[in-house]
Amino acid sequence: MMQSPLPVRDGVNATRLRLPDEGPWDTAMDYMMHRWGHIDPQGIEDRFDAGEIVGEGGVPLTRHTRLEDHTFIWYYRTLPPETRLPVEIGILYRDEHLLVVDKPHFLPTTPGGTYIQESALVRLRNQLELPDLIPMHRLDRMTAGVLLFSTNPQTRGKYQVLFEKRQVQKEYECVSAAEPSPGHPAVDFPVVVRNRMTKSRSYLLAEVIDGEPNAETRIERLETFDGGPAAGADGAGQRLARYRLEPHTGKTHQLRVHMASLGLGIVNDAFYPDLLDKAPDDYSRPLQLLARGIRFVDPVSGKPVEYRSSLELSEAVRARA
């Protein structure tokens, strides 16, 4: 990965842009005006004049820098104002190499779309003054639980290798119906679900397709209880259950798809088994999916470690009340 010559600012990395090899633009500024001049032409000019747009080695560009002088340039985006999400991050463990947190529901792991400052990464970089912080894996915005970050660039690669080689064991919990929906056969737990999943960048949902399995999850039912109003119209009054999920692969939305494939869609899932109309976040009805724990042999100490979430799924808590 090419190193940015600009440091992290306000918890956010500088944006890298590749300039085209050729085209009807004489200068780098001409090209940026072509891309974004309709949004903020004065802002682009001001950034060039202030030396805030740089090339390789951190060399500031001017209005007259020729297009062919640089392949990549870096600059800071203008961040739109964001409303702070009413959720907090819990810190479970911190040392000179790792930061382990409890990510809440509704907060994305990394910046994207309308969430920049309101992401776990940017919040933690700013809160803990750790500009080098990098996530070792990701959780969906709607999924809560254990999330690992590297705090030390010197040892980061050692932890990345663990994830690349699948030497990290993850455990999740979810709340779903106690029995499959009509049209699905009964399930004899524990069960292992294997299938082939795919997800394109252009399509919101992951899909199950024919072919060699590339996704595998072990599912165990832990307890059953009566569902309440927070479970929604379908869940209210029916028997629900808490499940342990152990993914052996890490496909996008894998756990949600695998539960839905059994006729046991996770409570408050707006994607699976049915895609619901987009609606504002309802903080009283979080997706009932939690990254409960993660364990591995720490590559620095050589010792087995396990980190467990201190959070609980709201439907399971309500049932015990």
N, C-alpha and C positions, 0 to 999 in steps of 0.2 A: 504494500500500500504506500503510495507516494505521500511523504511527510508534508504537512501544511507549513508554509513559512510564517503563517499568522497564528498567534496563540488563541486558545479558547477565550471567548469574551462573553460575559454574562451567562456562563455555563454552556454556551453553544459554539460548535466548531464553525470556522469559516467555511464558506461554500466554495467548492472547486468547480470551474467551468472550463471545458475544452473548447478552444477556438478552432474553427474550421480551417483546413489547409488552404482552401481557396474559396472565392465567392465575390460578389459585387461590393465588398466592403474593403476600404483602404486601411482603416485603423481598427484597433480593438474596440474603441469607443463606438465606431460606426456599427459594429456587430452587436454590441450590447444595446444600442438604441433600437436596432432592428428587433431584438428579442423582447426588450422591456420598455422601450421608449414611450409606448402608449400608456404606461402606468405612471412612470415618474421620471420624465426626461431631465428635469432640473436636478433631481437627486443623483442621477448617473453622472452628470457633468460635475456636480459638487464633489463626488467621491474621487473622480479622476484628478480634480484640482487639488484635493487634500492629500493625495498620495495614498488613498485607502484601498486602491485596487493594485495588487502586486502580481508579479510573475515568479518564475522559478528563482529561488534564492532570496525572495522577499524584495526584489527590485520593484520600486513603485512605477506604475505606468502613467503616462500623460495622455492628454487628448489626442496627441499626434503619434503615439506608439503604433507602429505598423502591425497589421494583422499577423504577418508571418514571423514576427520577432519572438512570439511566445506560443507554445502549444497549450499550456494550462495557465490559468490565472485564478487568483483567490480574492474573495471579498466577503464582507459581512452583510448578511441580509438585514433589511429593516424589519424588525419583529413587530407584528401587529399586537395590539393590546389583548391580553387574555384574562378572562375571569378565573380566579383561583378556584380549583375544584375543592369541594368541602370534604376532603379525605386527607389522611396523614400517613406518612411512611414510618414504620417502626424499625429501629435498628436492633438486629439480633446479635451481631458479632462484628468486631473490627480489629484487624491487626495491620502490620506494615505491608501485607500483601493483598488481603481480601477485605471486602465489606459485604456483609450478608444482611439483607433487609426483608421485612414483610411488606410487599407491595400491596396497597389496597386495591379493591375493585375500582374501576372507572379511570384509573391513572395509567397511561401508556408507559411502556418501558423506555422508549426512546422518542425523540422528536419526530413528528410527521403530521402532515395535514394541518388541521387547526390547532394541534397541540405541540407547542415548542417549549416554552417555559414550564408548561404544565405537563411535564413528563418526569418519570422517576429519575432519569439520568441528569437532566438539567437542574431539577430541584436539589438533588444530592450534591452535585458539583458546587452549587452556590451555597447551600446550607453548611457543608463541611469544608468548603474551600479546597476542593480536590479537582482541579482542572483536568488531571490525567485519568480520571475515573472512566472506566469502560465496562459495559455489561458483558458477562461471560455467556449469557444465554438470554432468552426473552420469554416474557409471559404476555398473552393477549391482554388488551386493555381491560377487558371485562373479567379477567381471571386474577385472583388475589393469591398471595403467599410468598414462599421463599424465593428470593432472587439474589444471585451472586454478581458482584462487581470486582474487577481487578483495580487495585489502587496503585500498583507498582509496575511501571513499564518493563523493568528488568526481569521480573518473574512472570509476567503476563502470559508469555508463550507456553510456559509449563502447564498452566491451567487450561489454556485453549486446546492443547493436545488432548487433555482428558475428555473434553466434550467432543472433539473431532473423532476420537477413537471409541466413543460410547463407553467410557470407563466411569461414568457418573450414573448412579441409580437415583431415579426420581420417583416420588410417591405423591399422588394426588388424592383428594377426596371430592365427592360430589353428592348432591341430593337429587334424586330422580324418583319417578314412580316406583312403587314396590313390585308391580307386575307390568309386563309389556302391554303396549297399546293394542287394540284389536287388529288382527291381521298378522301379528307377530307370534311366533311360537314361544312357549314357556322356556325359561333359561335355567340351566342347572349350574349354579355357582359353586366354586369359582370357574370362570370361563376365559378363554383366550380368543380375542378377535383378531383375525389376520385378513387383510385385503390390500388392494392396490389403490392408492390415493393420488390425486393430482390437483393442483391449484394453479391457475394462470393469473398473471398480474392484472389482467383485464376483467376477471370475474371474481365477484365477492366471495363466493362459496367454494369450499373444497368439494371434490366429487370422488366417488368410488367408481373405478372403471375395471374392466376385465384385464387380467394379466398377472404376472408374478407378484405376489404380495411384497409390499415395501413398507407396510405399517402394521405394528403389532402392539396390543395392549392386553394385560391381564387384569380382569375385573373380579372383585370379590364384594359380596354384600355383607355389611357390618351390622346393621340394625334397621328395624322398620318402625314407623310411627305414623300418626295421623297428620295429614297436611292441613295447613291453616290458610287464612285469607291471603297472606303474603305470597303464597305459591301460585296465585292467579286463579282464574276461573276453572282451569283444568285441574289444578292441584288442590284447591280448597275441598276439604272433606274426604279426599281419597287417601289411600295408604301411600306413604312415601318411604324411601329407604336411603340410608347413607352408604355409599360405596367407596371402596379403596381401588384406585386405578394405578397400575404400574406400567407405564409406556416403555417399550423396548426400542422404539424408534421415536423420532421427533418431527413428524409431519405437521404442517399448519392445520390447526383445528382438529387434530387427530382424536383427542379424547371426546370431543363433542360429537364428532361424526360416528365414532365407534359406539357410544352410548345410544345415539339416535338409531343406529342400524339394528339395535336389539329391541327397538320400540320403547326405549327408556330415555327419551330426550331429557337433558338436564333442565331442572326448574329455572325459569326466567331466561332461557336461551332464545334470543330473537332471531337466530339463524337456522338452527337445526331442531327438529326435523323440518320446520316450515319457516321460510323467510318472512318476517313480519315487516310491516311498514315502518320506516325510520321514524323514531319518536325521541323526544328529549330524554336524557338519562333520568331514570327514576331511582334515586339513591335508596329508597326503601325496598327495592326489589333487585338486589344484585344477582348476577349469574351465580348459581350455587356450585361453583367450581373453585377449589383451593389447592394450590401447590403446598402440600403438607410438609414434605421433607426432601432432603437431598443428601446423598452420602457418597464418599469417594476416599481414596487414599491421597492425602495431601502431598503434592509433588515436592514441596519444600521441606516439610518435616518428616515425610515418609510414614506418617501415622494415619490410621483410618479416622475420618471425621464425619459427623452427621449434624446437620442443622435442621431444626424443626420450627414450623410456623407456630406463633402464639395466637393466631386468629382462629375463629370458628365460623362455620357456615350458619347464617342467620336462621334458616329453617330448622336445622338440627338443634340450635340453642332454644328456639321457641318451643320445640317439641319436649325439651327436658324441663321447661319452666313449669 
